Amino acid sequence: MFIMSILENQIPIEQRFTTKNEQEFHVFSTERVDATGIDKWIGIDAPHRVLMDTETYARLRNRRIEWKIDSTLTAVIIKEEVKGK
């Protein structure tokens, strides 16, 4: 059995896209509300190019993520397996 959670992007819509090394990235954070104040970014290349702050990365790492990418990168869905049910 799986439990699904939805995490919303806190970055303002006008800051949710950027270019790095001539490639476009989505900008995502569950922890910060202003991308300009983030000094260190972690990049994910698959299945989508996403930059996230270190706090968000720590929160999401080792979890099964299903990215729901729309034109505004509003949310991601986390699927977690519940064992023993």
Z-matrix of the N, CA and C atoms (Angstrom, degrees):
N
C 1 1.448
C 2 1.534 1 109.07
N 3 1.303 2 115.66 1 142.35
C 4 1.458 3 121.05 2 -179.52
C 5 1.519 4 110.37 3 -116.41
N 6 1.322 5 115.79 4 144.67
C 7 1.461 6 122.91 5 170.68
C 8 1.514 7 106.64 6 -108.72
N 9 1.318 8 116.78 7 135.65
C 10 1.459 9 120.11 8 -179.94
C 11 1.520 10 109.90 9 -114.08
N 12 1.335 11 115.29 10 134.74
C 13 1.461 12 122.28 11 176.51
C 14 1.515 13 108.10 12 -121.76
N 15 1.300 14 116.75 13 148.31
C 16 1.463 15 121.41 14 175.91
C 17 1.517 16 108.16 15 -113.47
N 18 1.322 17 115.62 16 126.72
C 19 1.466 18 121.54 17 177.43
C 20 1.519 19 108.10 18 -112.04
N 21 1.306 20 116.80 19 126.45
C 22 1.461 21 120.70 20 -177.19
C 23 1.515 22 111.92 21 -93.19
N 24 1.311 23 114.89 22 144.83
C 25 1.455 24 122.35 23 177.53
C 26 1.525 25 109.05 24 -73.64
N 27 1.335 26 116.80 25 125.67
C 28 1.464 27 122.10 26 -179.13
C 29 1.530 28 112.87 27 -90.70
N 30 1.324 29 117.36 28 -10.90
C 31 1.467 30 121.83 29 -179.85
C 32 1.539 31 108.91 30 -71.62
N 33 1.324 32 118.43 31 135.39
C 34 1.471 33 120.40 32 177.55
C 35 1.534 34 111.71 33 -59.22
N 36 1.303 35 116.09 34 146.98
C 37 1.468 36 121.73 35 -176.02
C 38 1.525 37 111.96 36 -52.49
N 39 1.323 38 117.70 37 -40.02
C 40 1.471 39 119.93 38 -177.07
C 41 1.534 40 112.82 39 -69.94
N 42 1.332 41 118.84 40 -10.24
C 43 1.469 42 122.50 41 178.59
C 44 1.530 43 112.65 42 -110.34
N 45 1.303 44 119.34 43 8.43
C 46 1.464 45 121.98 44 -172.22
C 47 1.519 46 115.59 45 -84.36
N 48 1.307 47 118.51 46 0.93
C 49 1.459 48 121.02 47 178.07
C 50 1.517 49 109.16 48 -136.34
N 51 1.332 50 116.20 49 141.34
C 52 1.457 51 121.18 50 178.09
C 53 1.519 52 109.02 51 -149.78
N 54 1.316 53 115.71 52 166.44
C 55 1.455 54 121.56 53 176.84
C 56 1.516 55 108.64 54 -118.62
N 57 1.326 56 115.47 55 133.98
C 58 1.464 57 122.16 56 177.73
C 59 1.522 58 107.07 57 -139.59
N 60 1.350 59 115.98 58 127.15
C 61 1.466 60 121.22 59 -177.57
C 62 1.528 61 111.64 60 52.41
N 63 1.320 62 115.58 61 42.31
C 64 1.464 63 124.35 62 177.16
C 65 1.531 64 113.80 63 64.50
N 66 1.330 65 117.95 64 19.53
C 67 1.457 66 122.07 65 175.87
C 68 1.519 67 108.73 66 -121.68
N 69 1.339 68 116.23 67 140.72
C 70 1.461 69 120.54 68 179.78
C 71 1.523 70 110.27 69 -85.35
N 72 1.325 71 115.85 70 136.80
C 73 1.459 72 123.01 71 178.35
C 74 1.517 73 109.97 72 -124.93
N 75 1.324 74 115.43 73 146.58
C 76 1.456 75 121.64 74 166.91
C 77 1.527 76 106.50 75 -80.40
N 78 1.314 77 118.09 76 146.79
C 79 1.465 78 122.95 77 178.10
C 80 1.521 79 107.12 78 -112.35
N 81 1.347 80 116.13 79 124.86
C 82 1.459 81 120.25 80 -173.81
C 83 1.521 82 110.81 81 -135.87
N 84 1.330 83 116.15 82 136.61
C 85 1.462 84 121.43 83 174.85
C 86 1.518 85 110.21 84 -152.59
N 87 1.316 86 115.16 85 135.40
C 88 1.465 87 120.07 86 172.54
C 89 1.522 88 110.43 87 -96.98
N 90 1.330 89 116.73 88 -8.02
C 91 1.462 90 122.02 89 -171.81
C 92 1.522 91 114.41 90 -111.74
N 93 1.311 92 118.41 91 -28.71
C 94 1.464 93 122.25 92 -173.49
C 95 1.520 94 110.19 93 -115.72
N 96 1.341 95 116.15 94 149.39
C 97 1.463 96 120.95 95 -179.52
C 98 1.524 97 112.88 96 -110.51
N 99 1.329 98 117.66 97 0.90
C 100 1.462 99 121.46 98 179.25
C 101 1.526 100 109.02 99 -142.39
N 102 1.315 101 116.65 100 112.23
C 103 1.461 102 121.38 101 -177.39
C 104 1.522 103 112.88 102 -66.74
N 105 1.320 104 117.48 103 -24.35
C 106 1.470 105 119.28 104 -177.71
C 107 1.519 106 112.41 105 -69.22
N 108 1.325 107 118.17 106 -19.36
C 109 1.454 108 121.15 107 -179.86
C 110 1.521 109 114.30 108 -92.06
N 111 1.324 110 117.37 109 4.34
C 112 1.462 111 121.30 110 -178.24
C 113 1.526 112 108.87 111 -94.60
N 114 1.334 113 116.49 112 120.29
C 115 1.464 114 121.49 113 -177.62
C 116 1.519 115 113.27 114 -87.63
N 117 1.319 116 117.95 115 -35.44
C 118 1.457 117 121.17 116 -176.45
C 119 1.519 118 110.17 117 -119.89
N 120 1.327 119 115.14 118 128.82
C 121 1.453 120 122.10 119 -179.59
C 122 1.516 121 109.83 120 -116.45
N 123 1.320 122 115.76 121 148.90
C 124 1.463 123 121.89 122 172.72
C 125 1.518 124 106.42 123 -117.46
N 126 1.332 125 115.65 124 128.83
C 127 1.455 126 121.09 125 -177.68
C 128 1.512 127 112.30 126 -100.37
N 129 1.317 128 115.54 127 138.67
C 130 1.457 129 123.47 128 175.15
C 131 1.529 130 105.99 129 -117.47
N 132 1.321 131 117.52 130 133.24
C 133 1.464 132 120.12 131 -177.97
C 134 1.523 133 114.62 132 -101.63
N 135 1.313 134 118.15 133 -21.48
C 136 1.464 135 119.06 134 -174.30
C 137 1.526 136 109.83 135 -133.68
N 138 1.272 137 120.72 136 139.93
C 139 1.452 138 125.92 137 2.49
C 140 1.533 139 113.14 138 -81.88
N 141 1.338 140 117.16 139 -9.47
C 142 1.465 141 122.03 140 177.72
C 143 1.528 142 108.06 141 -131.46
N 144 1.308 143 116.90 142 156.00
C 145 1.469 144 120.42 143 174.97
C 146 1.522 145 108.46 144 -81.27
N 147 1.332 146 115.07 145 115.78
C 148 1.464 147 121.49 146 -177.18
C 149 1.516 148 109.05 147 -135.23
N 150 1.331 149 116.16 148 135.13
C 151 1.460 150 121.78 149 170.07
C 152 1.517 151 107.56 150 -105.94
N 153 1.339 152 116.73 151 134.54
C 154 1.459 153 120.44 152 177.07
C 155 1.518 154 109.80 153 -138.85
N 156 1.310 155 115.51 154 155.55
C 157 1.457 156 120.93 155 178.45
C 158 1.527 157 109.37 156 -72.30
N 159 1.317 158 116.67 157 163.82
C 160 1.462 159 120.75 158 -175.45
C 161 1.529 160 112.58 159 -65.31
N 162 1.328 161 117.82 160 -32.92
C 163 1.460 162 120.53 161 179.20
C 164 1.529 163 111.78 162 -66.33
N 165 1.324 164 116.00 163 -43.20
C 166 1.464 165 120.41 164 177.63
C 167 1.517 166 110.28 165 -64.86
N 168 1.338 167 116.32 166 -43.47
C 169 1.460 168 120.21 167 178.85
C 170 1.530 169 110.63 168 -58.18
N 171 1.324 170 117.38 169 -44.92
C 172 1.470 171 121.13 170 179.52
C 173 1.533 172 110.78 171 -61.64
N 174 1.315 173 116.41 172 -37.44
C 175 1.468 174 121.01 173 179.88
C 176 1.532 175 111.69 174 -68.05
N 177 1.327 176 117.05 175 -36.17
C 178 1.461 177 121.46 176 -173.26
C 179 1.526 178 114.47 177 -96.20
N 180 1.306 179 117.83 178 -17.06
C 181 1.466 180 119.56 179 -174.38
C 182 1.527 181 110.20 180 -64.46
N 183 1.309 182 114.23 181 147.98
C 184 1.471 183 123.26 182 -178.23
C 185 1.527 184 113.27 183 63.95
N 186 1.311 185 116.43 184 22.95
C 187 1.463 186 121.31 185 176.03
C 188 1.512 187 108.33 186 -121.26
N 189 1.291 188 116.06 187 149.34
C 190 1.459 189 121.36 188 179.04
C 191 1.526 190 108.21 189 -80.25
N 192 1.313 191 115.45 190 112.74
C 193 1.468 192 121.03 191 -175.35
C 194 1.518 193 109.69 192 -109.28
N 195 1.304 194 115.82 193 135.64
C 196 1.458 195 121.95 194 171.97
C 197 1.523 196 106.35 195 -116.01
N 198 1.318 197 116.29 196 103.53
C 199 1.456 198 120.35 197 -178.05
C 200 1.521 199 109.58 198 -72.63
N 201 1.300 200 116.11 199 128.16
C 202 1.462 201 122.56 200 171.63
C 203 1.517 202 106.05 201 -109.80
N 204 1.307 203 115.63 202 94.08
C 205 1.461 204 121.28 203 -175.77
C 206 1.520 205 108.74 204 -95.57
N 207 1.320 206 115.54 205 120.77
C 208 1.456 207 120.36 206 170.69
C 209 1.528 208 106.80 207 -118.60
N 210 1.277 209 117.93 208 -170.07
C 211 1.464 210 120.17 209 -175.41
C 212 1.519 211 113.03 210 -66.04
N 213 1.331 212 118.08 211 -15.34
C 214 1.462 213 120.44 212 -178.98
C 215 1.530 214 113.62 213 -116.43
N 216 1.344 215 118.37 214 1.48
C 217 1.470 216 122.67 215 -176.81
C 218 1.529 217 110.17 216 45.64
N 219 1.309 218 115.08 217 61.65
C 220 1.454 219 121.54 218 -174.86
C 221 1.526 220 113.30 219 -76.51
N 222 1.336 221 117.80 220 -40.55
C 223 1.464 222 119.15 221 -172.38
C 224 1.514 223 112.01 222 -153.21
N 225 1.327 224 115.06 223 161.26
C 226 1.458 225 122.15 224 169.02
C 227 1.520 226 107.65 225 -123.84
N 228 1.309 227 115.43 226 154.95
C 229 1.451 228 121.18 227 178.42
C 230 1.520 229 107.90 228 -111.15
N 231 1.306 230 116.19 229 132.01
C 232 1.457 231 122.84 230 177.26
C 233 1.523 232 107.44 231 -105.14
N 234 1.333 233 116.27 232 127.46
C 235 1.458 234 120.73 233 174.13
C 236 1.517 235 107.85 234 -107.10
N 237 1.306 236 116.30 235 125.67
C 238 1.464 237 120.19 236 178.12
C 239 1.514 238 108.94 237 -126.06
N 240 1.323 239 115.72 238 129.71
C 241 1.446 240 120.82 239 178.99
C 242 1.516 241 110.01 240 -79.72
N 243 1.310 242 115.73 241 133.07
C 244 1.456 243 121.78 242 176.43
C 245 1.524 244 107.11 243 -104.16
N 246 1.304 245 116.30 244 117.21
C 247 1.466 246 120.49 245 -177.46
C 248 1.512 247 110.62 246 -91.40
N 249 1.337 248 114.24 247 151.58
C 250 1.455 249 120.35 248 175.32
C 251 1.504 250 114.45 249 83.07
N 252 1.324 251 117.43 250 13.66
C 253 1.475 252 119.76 251 178.95
C 254 1.495 253 109.86 252 -112.84
